[in-house]
Every structure is written in structure tokens, then in C-alpha cells.
Amino acid sequence: MAFIVSLVVLVFALVLSVVAGLAFAPLFGQAVTDGGTIDQTAISEDDPGVAAFGMLASAYFIGGTLLGLWALAQGIVATVTKRGRAFGIVAMALAVATPVISFVVFYAVTFASAPEIFSKIG
């Protein structure tokens, strides 16, 4: 069970990282090209992208954290009690690696979606 939950959390985190990276790229690109500032008046409160980004970030942090911790704890229990030791070890590894993988994917998508960042840096 821990393996399945950790695998679901990994897929969930990757999908949300890609979507959040695509949503965040325009703001990040604007901040880089405008000297590190974002014109907050240009962001509409009624913009569905802003609301979607906020909801996705909340779902990712709350849901991913809770399910990831549960998968980690369940993997530890499975490994210690020798019930599904191999799946428990893989579940623990996935639960620990998922935030790192998600972080890398988020920034890779963000940088790939906003090529003006590289022209400003270089």
C-alpha cells in the first residue's frame, strides 16, 4: 500500500510541478526582465490563472506532504515488520525523492517556458 501511495504522490507531484511551472513562467520572466520586480497591478484578481496557481500550490503542499509522510511512515512499518520489505524500501525512497524530483521539474519547466530569462542572465 505504501508503494502505491508513494507512486501516486510522485505522479501527482510531477503533474502539478509541470502545470505550476507553466503558470509561474510568465511572472518569473517578467521579474527577471524588469530587474527583480513584478508589477502587481498587472495581475488581475479575476484572472483564472492566478486562482488556479494558488489552488494548485495549496493542493500540492498540503496533499503531497500529508500523503508523502504517510507513505514514508507506512514504508518504514512495512520494512521493519518484514511485510513487503522491498516495496517498503522503494516506497520510502520515492517518498523522500519526490520533493526533490518535483522541485527540479518545476524549475526546469519554468526556465524552459520563459526563454527570456537566459537572455537576461547571459
C-alpha positions as CSV (number, residue, x, y, z in Angstrom):
1,M,0.0,0.0,0.0
2,A,2.8,2.4,0.8
3,F,4.4,1.8,-2.6
4,I,1.1,2.6,-4.4
5,V,0.6,5.8,-2.4
6,S,4.2,7.0,-2.9
7,L,3.9,6.3,-6.6
8,V,0.6,8.2,-6.8
9,V,2.2,11.1,-4.9
10,L,5.1,11.1,-7.3
11,V,2.8,11.3,-10.4
12,F,0.6,13.9,-8.7
13,A,3.6,16.0,-7.8
14,L,5.1,15.8,-11.3
15,V,1.8,16.8,-13.0
16,L,1.4,19.7,-10.6
17,S,5.0,20.8,-11.0
18,V,4.6,21.0,-14.7
19,V,1.3,22.9,-14.5
20,A,2.7,25.2,-11.8
21,G,5.9,25.8,-13.8
22,L,3.9,26.7,-16.9
23,A,1.7,29.1,-14.8
24,F,4.6,30.7,-13.0
25,A,6.9,31.2,-16.0
26,P,5.4,34.5,-17.2
27,L,5.6,36.1,-13.8
28,F,9.2,34.8,-13.3
29,G,10.2,36.0,-16.8
30,Q,8.7,39.4,-16.0
31,A,10.5,39.6,-12.7
32,V,13.8,38.8,-14.4
33,T,13.4,41.2,-17.3
34,D,12.1,44.1,-15.1
35,G,15.0,44.0,-12.6
36,G,13.5,41.7,-10.0
37,T,10.1,43.4,-9.6
38,I,6.7,42.3,-10.6
39,D,4.0,44.9,-11.3
40,Q,1.3,43.7,-9.0
41,T,-1.3,45.9,-10.6
42,A,-0.9,44.0,-13.9
43,I,-2.2,40.8,-12.1
44,S,-5.9,40.7,-12.0
45,E,-7.7,39.3,-9.1
46,D,-10.2,37.8,-11.5
47,D,-7.5,36.1,-13.6
48,P,-8.3,32.3,-13.5
49,G,-4.6,31.6,-13.9
50,V,-3.8,33.3,-10.6
51,A,-6.5,31.4,-8.8
52,A,-5.5,28.1,-10.4
53,F,-1.9,28.6,-9.4
54,G,-2.9,29.3,-5.8
55,M,-5.2,26.2,-5.7
56,L,-2.5,24.0,-7.3
57,A,0.2,25.2,-4.9
58,S,-2.1,24.6,-1.9
59,A,-3.1,21.1,-3.1
60,Y,0.5,20.2,-3.8
61,F,1.9,21.3,-0.5
62,I,-0.9,20.1,1.7
63,G,-1.9,16.9,-0.2
64,G,1.6,16.0,-1.2
65,T,3.1,16.5,2.2
66,L,0.4,14.5,4.1
67,L,0.4,11.6,1.6
68,G,4.2,11.6,1.3
69,L,4.6,11.4,5.1
70,W,2.0,8.7,5.3
71,A,3.8,6.7,2.6
72,L,7.1,7.2,4.3
73,A,5.7,6.0,7.7
74,Q,3.9,3.1,6.1
75,G,7.1,2.1,4.2
76,I,9.0,2.1,7.5
77,V,6.4,-0.1,9.1
78,A,6.4,-2.5,6.2
79,T,10.2,-2.7,6.2
80,V,10.6,-3.1,10.0
81,T,7.9,-5.8,10.2
82,K,9.2,-7.6,7.1
83,R,5.9,-7.5,5.4
84,G,6.7,-6.3,1.9
85,R,10.2,-5.2,2.7
86,A,11.2,-4.5,-0.9
87,F,8.1,-2.4,-1.6
88,G,8.6,-0.7,1.7
89,I,12.1,0.3,0.8
90,V,11.0,1.6,-2.6
91,A,8.1,3.5,-1.0
92,M,10.5,5.2,1.4
93,A,12.9,6.1,-1.4
94,L,10.1,7.5,-3.5
95,A,8.6,9.4,-0.6
96,V,12.0,11.0,0.1
97,A,12.9,11.7,-3.5
98,T,9.5,13.1,-4.7
99,P,10.0,16.6,-3.3
100,V,13.5,16.8,-4.9
101,I,12.3,15.5,-8.3
102,S,9.3,17.8,-8.1
103,F,11.5,20.8,-7.4
104,V,13.8,20.0,-10.3
105,V,10.9,19.5,-12.7
106,F,9.2,22.7,-11.6
107,Y,12.3,24.8,-12.2
108,A,13.1,23.0,-15.5
109,V,9.6,23.7,-16.8
110,T,9.7,27.3,-15.6
111,F,13.0,28.0,-17.2
112,A,12.0,26.2,-20.4
113,S,8.8,28.2,-20.6
114,A,10.4,31.6,-20.1
115,P,13.5,31.7,-22.5
116,E,13.9,35.5,-21.9
117,I,15.4,34.5,-18.5
118,F,18.5,33.1,-20.2
119,S,19.0,36.1,-22.5
120,K,18.9,38.4,-19.4
121,I,21.3,36.2,-17.4
122,G,23.8,35.7,-20.2
